[in-house]
Amino acid sequence: QYSPWLVNAPNVDGRLFMAKIVSDELNHGWQLIRLLENFNVNTEKIQNARLGLHLLEVSNLPLFNWEDVISYVYLIDRAGLYQLRAIKDIIYEPLANLASSLAKEEEYHLHFSYNVLRSYEEKKRMQGALNFWFPRAVEMINQLNNVIGSKLYLEQLNIVDISVNEFIKSVNEELSKLGFSQIDPYKTMVLH
């Protein structure tokens, strides 16, 4: 998804940021694969996945413009950060350590995307991209909640319950401060 933006980002800072993101995401994948291999999971299918073949729908969608890139990083990485924070105290220590490490990198991604949003001049174009990606970020959190299941299971694994409503509220509060309209992710599921 990100690799075309290594050369197509609108400025040097954007290209450097994209290089950092591509490096971070490849490293995240490598670390997760090593973790799965500890459980003797065959990771060949995961390692060979390409755009359009990922289990998580949001990872199959192309980023058509810079607004998509920034909105994707701001919203999807934020959803990922919520998930990482939820499992940072999981009883399986290797996963807890990995979650803490990945969370630091995701925070950097959010910081960059926040700064771009803050100074972005074409607010209407960016709002359209935010409208498109926000429901997908919410869907990502809902998918994790569905996989994890019951509150009892959460407690047994020492996983924090992820509140979708809290996520929506915090994103909308920040978007308002940045000069964007609040988004109802359940009403703005639009096709790209």
SVG drawing of the C-alpha trace seen along z (x, -y; Angstrom):
<svg xmlns="http://www.w3.org/2000/svg" viewBox="-26 -26 40 52">
<polyline fill="none" stroke="black" stroke-width="0.4" points="0.0,0.0 2.6,-2.5 5.5,-1.7 4.2,-3.9 4.4,-6.9 8.1,-6.5 8.5,-8.5 5.1,-10.1 4.8,-11.9 4.5,-15.6 7.7,-16.7 11.0,-15.4 9.5,-15.2 6.7,-13.1 9.1,-10.8 11.3,-10.4 8.2,-9.6 7.0,-7.0 10.4,-5.4 10.2,-5.2 6.6,-3.8 7.5,-1.1 10.5,-0.1 8.4,0.0 5.6,2.0 8.0,4.5 9.6,4.9 6.2,5.3 5.4,8.1 8.7,9.8 8.3,9.7 4.7,11.0 5.8,13.9 8.6,14.8 6.0,14.8 3.6,17.0 6.5,19.4 6.9,20.0 3.5,21.7 4.6,23.7 2.2,21.7 2.9,22.1 3.5,18.5 4.2,18.9 0.8,17.7 1.2,14.6 4.7,13.9 3.5,14.1 0.4,11.9 0.1,9.0 -2.4,6.1 -5.8,7.7 -4.9,10.9 -4.9,9.8 -7.4,11.1 -8.0,7.6 -10.0,5.7 -8.5,2.4 -5.1,3.7 -6.4,4.5 -7.4,1.0 -5.1,-1.2 -4.1,-4.6 -5.0,-6.8 -3.7,-10.2 -1.8,-11.9 -5.0,-12.6 -5.7,-8.8 -2.2,-8.2 -2.4,-10.7 -6.0,-9.7 -5.1,-6.0 -2.1,-6.6 -4.0,-8.9 -7.0,-6.6 -5.9,-3.0 -2.6,-3.3 -4.6,-4.9 -7.0,-1.8 -3.9,0.4 -2.5,-1.6 -5.7,-1.0 -5.4,2.7 -1.7,2.7 -2.5,0.9 -5.3,3.4 -2.8,6.3 0.2,4.6 -0.4,6.4 -1.4,9.7 -0.2,12.7 1.8,14.0 5.0,12.0 6.5,12.1 3.3,10.7 3.1,8.0 6.7,7.0 6.1,6.8 2.9,4.8 4.8,2.2 7.5,2.0 5.1,1.6 3.1,-1.0 6.0,-3.4 6.4,-3.2 2.7,-3.7 2.8,-6.8 5.4,-8.3 3.2,-7.6 0.3,-9.3 2.4,-12.3 3.5,-12.9 0.0,-12.4 -1.5,-14.8 1.0,-17.5 0.1,-17.1 -3.6,-17.3 -3.1,-20.4 -1.4,-22.3 -3.2,-20.8 -4.8,-23.5 -7.2,-21.5 -9.5,-20.6 -12.4,-19.4 -10.2,-16.9 -8.8,-15.7 -12.3,-15.5 -13.4,-13.2 -10.5,-10.9 -11.2,-10.9 -14.8,-10.1 -13.7,-7.1 -11.1,-5.7 -12.8,-6.3 -15.5,-3.6 -12.7,-1.1 -10.8,-2.0 -13.9,-1.4 -14.4,1.9 -10.9,2.9 -11.5,2.5 -14.8,4.3 -13.1,7.2 -10.6,7.6 -13.4,7.4 -15.2,10.2 -12.1,12.3 -11.4,11.9 -15.0,12.6 -16.3,12.5 -15.3,10.3 -14.3,13.4 -11.8,14.3 -10.5,10.7 -10.0,10.9 -8.3,14.3 -5.7,13.0 -5.4,9.6 -6.6,7.8 -8.2,4.4 -11.6,4.1 -11.5,1.8 -14.3,-0.6 -15.3,-1.5 -17.4,-4.4 -14.4,-5.8 -12.3,-5.5 -14.9,-7.3 -15.3,-10.1 -11.6,-10.7 -11.0,-10.8 -13.9,-13.2 -12.7,-15.5 -9.3,-15.7 -10.6,-16.2 -12.7,-19.1 -9.7,-20.8 -7.9,-20.3 -10.7,-22.1 -12.4,-19.1 -16.0,-18.0 -16.9,-15.2 -17.7,-11.9 -20.3,-9.3 -18.5,-6.2 -21.7,-4.3 -23.2,-6.8 -20.2,-7.6 -19.3,-4.1 -18.6,-5.3 -17.1,-3.5 -13.8,-4.8"/>
</svg>
